[in-house]
Structures are given as structure tokens and as C-alpha cells.
Amino acid sequence: MIVGVLGCGDISKEFMSASRNADVEVKAVYHREFEKASAFAESYGLERAYDDYDSFLAQEDVDTVYVGLPNSLHYPFAKKAMQAGKNVLIEKPFCSNLREFDDLVNTSRANNVYLIEMDRVTSMPNFAIVRDRLGELGKIRACQLDFSKYSRKYDAYLAGEHVNVFDSAFSGGALADLGVYLVNFTVALFGKPNSLIYVADKLETGVDITGVLVMKYPEMIVSITNSKNSIGDMVTTIQGEKATFRLGTSPSVFSTVDKISKAGTERISADQEFDGSTYTLMEMKRIIDNDDRAAGDIRLAQSRKVMEVLQSARKSAGIVFKADEA
């Protein structure tokens, strides 16, 4: 797998760090402003920089494209890459809505290429520990997850600047940026809920800045809090009749896992050397290099369930992206 990167923002810088840990070769970068592409290439020792997307896609030695662009741009750039015969590693959230998701999946199949979401959660060793030991909790009754992180971009928004992540035209908001990790975690463990409601505090732009998503399962309630204008403890608890799991730090890391029961507190964490980006990229590389279609399809099925939850949550809160109007 040889990768070309789309975008020069913080998320692409995170990808570059993960690529080195995962032994993934990156050769090129694209940005609409050549100066930024060139500076990024120089910073990371990449061979090529482009401001023309067609020229970027014409590289014969690059077989995979990483889409690290604003949310609303995932769909058109990913589709064009797959039509050019490239595998696509797509940032979270996968895209703006289910219509775009289904079209991207159909495009990947029509062109016999891989399409995989950079979810950062389900490939981590500590996620596997939680998944494999859920039975120790007894009947699970409640799950509480928090990802609240005050954004420096919120200050820019308050100062009157345009910020993509707070713009409905760019499919932004707290749920799409932060809550998606927690939805991914929950759906991977418990599947889709029977019902849900999302209560959100919205900006004048129409997107959510803070919100609480409540998901009801037959015998369990899940509560997800996400916020980009407050500071949370970023702790996840899964509460059962026999015990509770408590996961510390952000959901893209989950560096600690404690089991809490009447017998006391026991740390059951794995020796997790990397963050979620690296473990996810390792799995992406394994799937593509080994042509593991079954694993790729499983990940796509998981991503679709997440998209269904996100779309339903936005609908319940009256959040409409520009992409929804297409």
C-alpha cells in the first residue's frame, strides 16, 4: 500500500504520524494551495506535492488515497479517487449522509477498490478487551460516554471568523467531529439502538456545538455527551449488574480500562503502545495488502450503522447539512 494524502490540516498530520508507526509509505500530498502542499511535503519528506487533483490521481505508483479533508468534501473526492482506481481511506465521519455513503460503497464495488473508514476505535487492543470481557459485567443497564473538548476554533468562531467545523455547508458540528467516536464504540459493542433522541445546543450556523445523544436498547440506556465549547472528563463507563468497566482518556486512545466490582477495582488494560490512528491504519494496511474482502465488508457494515445513527440523531435535533438538500 502506497498512499497519497489529501489535505494538510491537523488530521493529515496525525495520519502522517500514524503512517510512520504503521510502516505505511506516503509519497504525495494534495492541497488546493500549492504553497501549503509543498510545505507539507517538505515537512514530512514526501516526494511530490500537487494542487491539481487530476495530476495527483494520475500517479501510477500511488494505489491508495487518504481523504483528510473537511467532512463535506469526503464524498466528491473519495468518489473521484475510486473512479480513478484508487483504494480510499476515508476520515471520520465517513460522509455527510446515507445517500452519499451508499453511492461511495457502490462506486468502490464497481471499481473493485477498497473503501475503509479511519474510525480509530475498533482496532485498539483495549477495545478488544472490553468487547471480549463484556460478559463479566452481567446484564448491562447503562453506558455513559463523554467527549467534550473545548476547541480553539470556537474562539475563532466567536471572533467572527468562518470555521469549517461549525458550518453546515461543511457538514460540521460536535456530533460529527467528536460524538462519532462514541457512536462507533457503542454500535460496535451493542449494535444499533431501538430508538434515540439527540438534544443539541446549536450555533447560528445550524450545527451543534454541544449535545446529548440518548440511545435506548431493550434493557439498557446509552448516554453520549459531546461538546466543543466545554471541558469534560472524557471518561466512558459501561455499567452492569455485576461490575462496571471504566475507560479513561479520549475515545481515540482509551489508554486505561478498569473493572469495578464489589471486590474492588482491577486494572485490565492492554499494553497499548500506540493511539487509535496507528492501530486503525495497521488494520487498513493488512486488509488491503492481503486483499481481505471479508474484513473490508465487515468494516463497511459497521460504518453504515454508524451513519444511520448519526443521520437519525441529526434529524431528531433538526440539524440539516447543505449536502442533505442535494
C-alpha positions as CSV (number, residue, x, y, z in Angstrom):
1,M,0.0,0.0,0.0
2,I,1.4,3.3,-1.1
3,V,-0.6,6.4,-0.1
4,G,-1.2,9.9,-1.3
5,V,-2.7,12.3,1.3
6,L,-5.5,14.8,0.6
7,G,-5.3,17.9,2.9
8,C,-2.7,19.5,5.1
9,G,-4.6,20.1,8.3
10,D,-4.1,18.6,11.8
11,I,-5.9,15.4,10.9
12,S,-3.5,14.8,8.0
13,K,-0.5,15.5,10.3
14,E,-2.0,12.9,12.7
15,F,-2.2,10.5,9.8
16,M,1.5,11.1,8.9
17,S,2.5,10.2,12.5
18,A,0.4,7.1,12.3
19,S,1.8,6.1,8.9
20,R,5.3,6.0,10.4
21,N,4.3,3.8,13.3
22,A,2.3,1.6,10.9
23,D,5.1,1.3,8.4
24,V,2.9,2.8,5.6
25,E,4.6,4.6,2.8
26,V,3.3,8.0,1.8
27,K,4.6,9.6,-1.3
28,A,2.5,12.6,-2.1
29,V,0.1,15.3,-0.8
30,Y,-2.6,17.4,-2.5
31,H,-3.9,20.8,-1.4
32,R,-5.7,23.4,-3.5
33,E,-3.0,25.8,-2.5
34,F,0.4,24.6,-3.8
35,E,2.4,26.5,-1.2
36,K,0.6,24.6,1.6
37,A,1.1,21.3,-0.2
38,S,4.7,22.0,-0.9
39,A,5.4,23.0,2.8
40,F,3.6,19.8,4.0
41,A,5.6,17.6,1.6
42,E,8.9,19.2,2.7
43,S,8.0,18.8,6.4
44,Y,7.3,15.1,6.1
45,G,9.9,14.3,3.4
46,L,7.3,13.4,0.7
47,E,8.4,13.2,-2.9
48,R,5.6,15.2,-4.5
49,A,3.1,18.0,-3.9
50,Y,0.1,18.8,-6.0
51,D,-2.6,21.5,-6.3
52,D,-4.2,19.7,-9.3
53,Y,-6.3,16.7,-8.2
54,D,-6.3,15.0,-11.7
55,S,-2.5,15.1,-11.7
56,F,-2.5,13.7,-8.1
57,L,-4.7,10.8,-9.2
58,A,-2.6,10.1,-12.3
59,Q,0.3,8.9,-10.1
60,E,0.7,5.2,-11.1
61,D,2.7,4.2,-8.0
62,V,0.1,5.5,-5.5
63,D,-2.6,2.9,-5.1
64,T,-4.4,4.4,-2.1
65,V,-5.7,7.8,-1.2
66,Y,-6.3,9.1,2.3
67,V,-9.1,11.7,2.5
68,G,-8.3,14.1,5.3
69,L,-10.5,17.0,4.0
70,P,-13.4,18.8,5.6
71,N,-16.4,16.5,6.1
72,S,-18.5,17.7,3.2
73,L,-15.6,17.1,0.8
74,H,-15.2,13.4,1.7
75,Y,-17.8,12.3,-0.8
76,P,-16.7,14.0,-4.0
77,F,-13.0,13.5,-3.5
78,A,-13.4,9.9,-2.4
79,K,-15.7,9.1,-5.4
80,K,-13.3,10.6,-7.9
81,A,-10.3,8.7,-6.4
82,M,-12.2,5.3,-6.6
83,Q,-13.2,6.1,-10.2
84,A,-9.5,6.5,-10.9
85,G,-8.9,3.0,-9.5
86,K,-7.5,4.1,-6.1
87,N,-8.3,2.5,-2.7
88,V,-9.7,5.1,-0.3
89,L,-9.0,5.5,3.4
90,I,-11.7,8.0,4.5
91,E,-11.7,10.1,7.6
92,K,-14.4,10.0,10.1
93,P,-17.3,10.9,9.8
94,F,-17.5,8.7,6.7
95,C,-19.5,11.4,4.7
96,S,-22.5,13.7,5.2
97,N,-25.4,11.3,4.9
98,L,-26.6,7.8,3.9
99,R,-27.2,8.8,0.3
100,E,-23.6,9.7,-0.1
101,F,-22.5,6.6,1.8
102,D,-24.3,4.2,-0.4
103,D,-23.1,5.8,-3.5
104,L,-19.5,5.6,-2.3
105,V,-19.9,1.9,-1.5
106,N,-21.4,1.2,-4.9
107,T,-18.5,3.1,-6.5
108,S,-15.9,1.1,-4.6
109,R,-17.5,-2.2,-5.8
110,A,-17.9,-1.0,-9.4
111,N,-14.2,-0.2,-9.5
112,N,-13.0,-3.2,-7.4
113,V,-11.2,-1.0,-4.8
114,Y,-11.3,-0.7,-1.0
115,L,-13.1,1.9,0.9
116,I,-12.3,2.0,4.7
117,E,-13.2,4.5,7.4
118,M,-10.5,5.8,9.8
119,D,-12.6,5.1,12.9
120,R,-9.8,5.0,15.4
121,V,-11.7,2.9,17.9
122,T,-12.4,-0.7,16.9
123,S,-8.8,-1.8,16.1
124,M,-7.4,-0.8,19.5
125,P,-6.3,-3.6,21.9
126,N,-8.3,-2.0,24.7
127,F,-11.4,-2.1,22.6
128,A,-10.9,-5.8,22.1
129,I,-10.5,-6.3,25.9
130,V,-13.8,-4.5,26.6
131,R,-15.6,-6.4,23.8
132,D,-14.3,-9.8,24.8
133,R,-15.0,-9.4,28.5
134,L,-18.4,-7.7,28.4
135,G,-19.9,-10.9,29.8
136,E,-18.2,-10.3,33.2
137,L,-20.5,-7.3,33.8
138,G,-23.7,-9.3,33.9
139,K,-26.7,-7.6,32.4
140,I,-25.6,-4.2,31.2
141,R,-28.0,-1.5,32.3
142,A,-26.3,1.8,31.4
143,C,-23.5,3.2,29.4
144,Q,-22.2,6.8,29.7
145,L,-19.7,8.3,27.3
146,D,-18.2,11.8,27.2
147,F,-16.1,13.5,24.6
148,S,-16.1,17.2,25.5
149,K,-13.1,19.2,24.4
150,Y,-13.0,23.0,24.2
151,S,-12.0,23.9,20.7
152,R,-9.6,26.7,19.9
153,K,-11.6,27.0,16.7
154,Y,-14.6,28.0,18.9
155,D,-12.7,31.1,19.9
156,A,-12.1,31.9,16.3
157,Y,-15.9,31.5,15.6
158,L,-16.7,33.8,18.5
159,A,-14.3,36.3,17.0
160,G,-16.4,36.3,13.8
161,E,-14.1,34.1,11.7
162,H,-15.5,31.4,9.4
163,V,-14.7,28.0,10.7
164,N,-15.5,24.9,8.6
165,V,-16.2,22.6,11.5
166,F,-19.0,24.9,12.6
167,D,-20.6,25.3,9.2
168,S,-23.5,23.2,7.9
169,A,-22.1,23.6,4.4
170,F,-19.1,21.6,5.5
171,S,-21.2,19.1,7.5
172,G,-19.7,20.1,10.8
173,G,-20.7,20.1,14.4
174,A,-19.9,18.4,17.7
175,L,-21.6,15.1,16.9
176,A,-19.8,14.7,13.5
177,D,-16.4,15.8,14.9
178,L,-16.4,14.2,18.4
179,G,-19.5,12.2,19.1
180,V,-18.8,10.0,16.1
181,Y,-16.1,8.2,18.0
182,L,-18.5,7.3,20.8
183,V,-21.3,6.2,18.4
184,N,-18.7,4.0,16.7
185,F,-17.7,2.5,20.0
186,T,-21.3,1.9,21.1
187,V,-22.6,0.5,17.8
188,A,-19.6,-1.9,17.6
189,L,-20.4,-3.3,21.0
190,F,-24.2,-3.3,21.1
191,G,-25.4,-2.7,17.5
192,K,-28.0,-0.1,16.6
193,P,-30.4,1.2,19.2
194,N,-34.2,0.6,19.2
195,S,-34.7,4.4,19.4
196,L,-32.8,7.6,20.0
197,I,-33.0,11.3,20.6
198,Y,-30.4,14.0,20.2
199,V,-30.8,17.2,22.2
200,A,-28.4,19.8,21.0
201,D,-27.4,23.4,21.6
202,K,-27.0,24.8,18.1
203,L,-25.0,27.8,16.7
204,E,-26.5,30.3,14.4
205,T,-24.9,28.3,11.5
206,G,-27.3,25.5,12.3
207,V,-24.8,22.9,13.6
208,D,-24.5,21.6,17.1
209,I,-21.8,22.9,19.5
210,T,-22.9,20.8,22.4
211,G,-25.3,17.9,22.6
212,V,-26.5,14.8,24.4
213,L,-27.5,11.7,22.4
214,V,-29.6,9.1,24.3
215,M,-29.9,5.7,22.7
216,K,-32.4,3.1,24.1
217,Y,-31.8,-0.6,23.9
218,P,-34.1,-3.3,25.1
219,E,-32.6,-3.4,28.7
220,M,-30.0,-0.6,28.5
221,I,-29.7,3.1,28.1
222,V,-26.7,4.8,26.5
223,S,-26.0,8.5,27.0
224,I,-23.4,10.2,24.9
225,T,-22.3,13.8,25.6
226,N,-20.2,15.7,23.1
227,S,-19.2,19.3,23.2
228,K,-16.7,21.7,21.5
229,N,-17.3,24.6,23.9
230,S,-16.7,23.0,27.3
231,I,-14.2,20.8,29.0
232,G,-15.2,17.3,30.0
233,D,-13.5,14.4,31.8
234,M,-13.7,12.2,28.6
235,V,-14.5,9.0,30.6
236,T,-16.6,6.1,29.5
237,T,-18.4,3.8,31.8
238,I,-20.3,0.6,31.0
239,Q,-22.4,-0.4,34.0
240,G,-23.7,-3.9,34.6
241,E,-25.4,-5.7,37.4
242,K,-22.2,-7.5,38.4
243,A,-19.5,-4.9,37.5
244,T,-18.6,-1.8,35.6
245,F,-15.9,-1.0,33.1
246,R,-14.4,2.4,33.3
247,L,-12.3,3.7,30.3
248,G,-10.2,6.7,30.8
249,T,-8.9,9.3,28.3
250,S,-10.3,10.2,24.9
251,P,-12.1,7.6,22.9
252,S,-9.4,7.6,20.2
253,V,-6.9,6.5,22.9
254,F,-8.7,4.7,25.7
255,S,-5.4,4.1,27.4
256,T,-6.8,2.6,30.6
257,V,-9.6,0.1,31.4
258,D,-10.6,-0.6,35.0
259,K,-13.1,-3.2,36.1
260,I,-15.0,-2.1,39.2
261,S,-16.9,-4.6,41.3
262,K,-17.7,-5.4,44.9
263,A,-14.3,-6.9,45.1
264,G,-12.6,-3.6,44.3
265,T,-11.0,-2.1,41.3
266,E,-8.8,-4.0,38.9
267,R,-6.9,-2.6,36.0
268,I,-7.3,-4.8,33.0
269,S,-5.8,-2.6,30.3
270,A,-3.7,-4.0,27.4
271,D,-0.2,-2.8,26.9
272,Q,-1.2,-0.2,24.2
273,E,1.8,1.2,22.6
274,F,0.0,3.5,20.0
275,D,-3.1,5.5,19.7
276,G,-6.2,4.6,17.7
277,S,-5.0,6.2,14.4
278,T,-2.0,3.8,14.3
279,Y,-3.9,0.7,15.1
280,T,-6.6,1.5,12.6
281,L,-4.0,2.2,9.9
282,M,-2.2,-1.1,10.7
283,E,-5.5,-2.9,10.1
284,M,-6.2,-0.9,6.9
285,K,-2.8,-1.9,5.6
286,R,-3.4,-5.5,6.5
287,I,-6.8,-5.6,4.7
288,I,-5.5,-4.0,1.5
289,D,-2.2,-5.8,1.3
290,N,-3.8,-9.2,1.9
291,D,-6.9,-8.5,-0.2
292,D,-9.1,-9.4,2.8
293,R,-12.5,-8.5,1.3
294,A,-14.4,-10.1,4.2
295,A,-12.8,-7.8,6.7
296,G,-13.3,-4.8,4.5
297,D,-17.0,-5.6,4.2
298,I,-17.4,-6.0,7.9
299,R,-15.9,-2.6,8.4
300,L,-18.2,-1.1,5.8
301,A,-21.2,-2.7,7.5
302,Q,-20.2,-1.1,10.8
303,S,-19.7,2.3,9.2
304,R,-23.1,2.2,7.7
305,K,-24.7,1.5,11.1
306,V,-22.9,4.5,12.5
307,M,-24.0,6.7,9.6
308,E,-27.6,5.6,10.2
309,V,-27.4,6.6,13.9
310,L,-25.7,9.9,13.0
311,Q,-28.3,10.8,10.4
312,S,-31.2,9.9,12.7
313,A,-29.6,11.9,15.6
314,R,-29.3,15.0,13.4
315,K,-32.9,14.6,12.2
316,S,-34.2,14.4,15.8
317,A,-32.3,17.7,16.6
318,G,-33.3,19.5,13.4
319,I,-29.7,19.7,12.1
320,V,-29.7,19.9,8.3
321,F,-26.5,19.9,6.3
322,K,-26.2,21.5,2.9
323,A,-25.4,18.1,1.5
324,D,-28.8,16.9,2.7
325,E,-30.5,19.3,0.3
326,A,-28.8,17.9,-2.8
